[in-house]
Amino acid sequence: MDLKLDCKFVNISAGYYNKEVTAEIQNVAQADVLEHFNIKEIVSHFGIKDLLDEIGDKECKSHFDLVDSE
């Protein structure tokens, strides 16, 4: 993955026999990071349950024009 971010400081270190990279990035806008990911990647990483929980029942029902049954 290639990332280009406008920030003030980056510290990059290798780990686990150089199969893992950790990057500490300071003073970067959240939107600059998120624009590098599509919704499928976000759902795959966090899971559909966490995504729907964050959206909330009311918003999901409103989007799909659903009503509570009695």
C-alpha positions in Angstrom: 0.0 0.0 0.0 1.3 3.5 -0.9 0.3 6.3 1.3 1.1 10.0 0.8 0.2 12.1 3.8 0.9 15.7 4.7 2.1 15.6 8.3 4.8 17.0 10.6 6.4 13.7 11.9 6.6 10.1 10.9 8.5 7.3 12.7 8.6 4.0 10.8 10.0 0.8 12.3 10.1 -2.8 11.1 9.1 -5.8 13.3 8.4 -9.5 13.2 11.4 -10.3 11.0 10.6 -7.4 8.7 7.1 -8.7 7.8 5.4 -6.0 9.8 5.8 -2.2 9.6 4.6 0.2 12.3 4.2 3.9 11.4 3.6 6.6 14.0 2.2 9.7 12.2 1.6 13.0 14.0 -0.5 16.0 13.0 -2.2 14.4 10.0 -5.9 14.9 9.1 -8.1 11.9 9.6 -9.6 12.4 6.1 -6.2 12.2 4.6 -5.8 8.7 5.9 -9.4 7.5 5.3 -9.4 8.5 1.6 -6.9 5.7 1.0 -9.5 3.0 1.9 -12.7 2.1 0.2 -15.9 0.9 2.0 -15.2 -2.8 1.3 -11.8 -2.6 3.0 -13.3 -0.8 6.0 -16.1 -3.3 6.3 -13.7 -6.2 5.9 -11.4 -4.8 8.6 -14.1 -3.8 11.2 -16.9 -6.1 10.3 -20.5 -5.4 9.3 -21.8 -5.6 12.9 -19.5 -2.8 14.1 -20.4 -0.7 11.1 -24.1 -1.2 11.6 -23.8 -0.6 15.3 -22.0 2.7 14.6 -24.7 3.8 12.1 -27.5 2.9 14.6 -30.8 1.2 14.3 -32.8 4.3 13.7 -30.7 5.4 10.8 -30.6 1.9 9.2 -34.4 1.6 9.5 -34.9 5.1 8.0 -32.6 4.4 5.1 -34.4 1.2 4.1 -37.9 2.7 5.0 -38.5 0.1 7.6 -41.0 0.5 10.5 -41.2 -1.4 13.8 -43.8 -4.1 13.8 -46.1 -4.5 16.8 
